Amino acid sequence: MGKITLFKEDFQSFKLGDFPYEPFLGAMGEYNYRPKYWYGGQWYDPTPRPGSGGVKTWMIVEENGEKFIEYSSAVKEGLDNLSILTTGFQDWSDYTVTCKLRLLRAESCAGLIFRYRNSLCFYALIFNHGELQLFKRNQRGVTVLAAEPYLYTSDAFYDFRVDCRGERILCWVNGIKEFEVEDGTYPAGRIAIGTLAPAQFTAIEVKTDAATCRRIKEAQKFKEQELATERAKYPQPLLWKVINLRDFGAGRSIRFGHLTGTKETHIVMAQCQRRITRDAFARISCLTAIDLDGKILWELGEPNPEHAYITADLPFQVYDLDGDGQDEVIVARDFKLMVLEGSTGRVKKWVYTPRMERPDYPFDRLNVDAIRICDLAGKGRPTDILIKDRYKRLWALNSDLELLWSYEAPVNTGHYPYTKDINGDGREEIFVGYDLLDADGRGIWSLPISNDHTDAIVIGPIDPEREELIAIVSGEEGFMLVDLEGNILKKEIVGHAQRISVGNYRPELPGLEICVSTFWNNQGIIYLYDCHANLLWSDEPSTNGNMIIPVNWTGDGRHLILLNGNVGLGGMIDGHNRQVVRFPDDGHPELCAEAFDLTGDSRDEIILWDEKMMYIYTQDDEIMGWVDSPEKYPPYNASNYRGDYAYPRV
């Protein structure tokens, strides 16, 4: 081994100063893609520190002409909190990786990571509080494979070397073999560096023998050929519309509907002003309704592109509330809940929002966090309205905007409730936070969880062997599959579980598949599970803003997974994690992505936009014969925290 170099890094190509970090980091990255506009070399940070405006973690330093990358942030505790930089390819298998490292705080931890699958799954050789340790990390924690006392100081660099040969792992420090173990959990993977305290790394190399290098190249070539074959099976994106959003553009505060009572689809975009703290009490400053040519139907408020973005929902929906065939806009603004005429924006009815009786609340009346339209009365179509605060209480109103009831969650409400007639009585129940309520706001059951909050919810026919199931992602509580009686059937700790979708991603398998993604701490990991919540694969595509929306792209009953609008790393993947549809390199915006049937052929278009421009893509082929029309998440309950789905219609 050691004859062919796969990777080499001495950081000479970097300027002295901060290693680039994402100033856009924070909740925006949960559902917005921000392209890198800096030089980061071949490195990717999967564990960035969250913070407003980004937080510096690494920097490039120099001494006597030699450059190092240095972790320059706060000391942390616990091997499951390592700050990591990773590089390389997942199909690297048998290799030798070496690096020089210096731990600047001996009573802490730093080391070399190898066979890295994602920031929760890897091996590491580390100095750790006076010991040399070889450990294995998975979603549930750390397993130490070998350990011994080791005298090291913060004044010297140490040469780390790891040889991976099948299941054999050999570990060396300063030319002396310290460990030899066998473990086949991760047969291949990238390399990385990781630390909990200030430390310096340089002279990182990955080498392999000629035979292994040949096998790697042959495997990569086979994957490329296979991918080209699969891509040829799919229609390609054809640019259909380009809309100049002028001064009224917004981020993901967007709704689709039929504002004039025709089949024509319209778009309503909301801008906002932040107030009090972060994004918890924003007010809608402008609503703009446009057609698909960008013509403004009406505008409420004053547009300002500086008010385009928010890291939360805004309280507005588009829906035919009164059943007259023309959508209204239901919006909370300036402590009023209003129903606007869809074609003109004229106020049809309004009511003050509920009074708040909390001493810690900054206003006398509720500043609505989100709106959901539902059927609590059992009329056969949604005519009732749920509104919530952030994150404790929920209120229900009827179509006349009369208060029906309110509910205070024992833990919290999570981001966005879900409603569905679960018991077959014709009235919708409400799943909110960890609680199931009846249509009158009375508790039916609660999950035995008292931590974190639920980010997204899906309820539906996932497993053909069971009745409908509830699938939720709840931050550090992970991904859970729950039956209708509140029994947790499966719970997977996957990092901070952020988004979830259900679709027919693998038609050859029974039932539907569940896609989950993470954000915060160990971000950007995507998991695909079968209908029983057994893991099919996981990947870390090195981007944030992965929407994982099910897309009815072909119309043949199989669904693709929309990631984001990036030309290289975004597009749509299939259920085998192959990027089968890419977006053209035509200057389109990449920040926001959505899938929605705009042409009326049942297949989804892809909408990509930022605050300035919107590009809409359709398929470049003609429909031939039968076209699948799955049941998808209703557009009148749009939310950045929705759990997406595409169910076969019965």
Secondary structure, DSSP 8 states (H G I E B T S, - for coil): --SEEEEEE-STTS-SEE----TT-SGGGGT------S--TT-B-SS----TT----EEEEEETTEEEEEE-S----SGGG-EEEEES-TT--S-EEEEEEEESSSSSEEEEEEEEEETTEEEEEEEETTEEEEEEEETTEEEEEEEEE----TTS-EEEEEEEETTEEEEEETTEEEEEEE--S--S-EEEEEESS-EEEEEEEEEE-HHHHHHHHHHHHHHHHHHHHHHTTS--EEEEEEEE-TTT--SS-EEEE-TTSSS--EEEEEEEE--SSTTTT-EEEEEEEE-TT--EEEEEE---GGG---SS--SEEEE-SSSSSS-EEEEEETTEEEEEETTT--EEEEEE--B---TT-SSSB----EEEEE-SS-SSS--EEEEE-SSSEEEEE-TT--EEEEEE-SS---S--EEE--SSSSS-EEEETTEEE-TTS-EEEE-S--SS---EEEEE---TTSS-EEEEE-BTT-EEEE-TTS-EEEEE--SSEEEEEEE-S-TTSSS-EEEEEE-SSS-S-EEEE-TT--EEEEE--S-S----EEE--SSSS--EEE--S-TTT-SEE-TTS-EEE---SS----SEEEEE--SSSSS-EEEEE-SSEEEEEEESS---S-----EE--GGG--TT--EEEE---
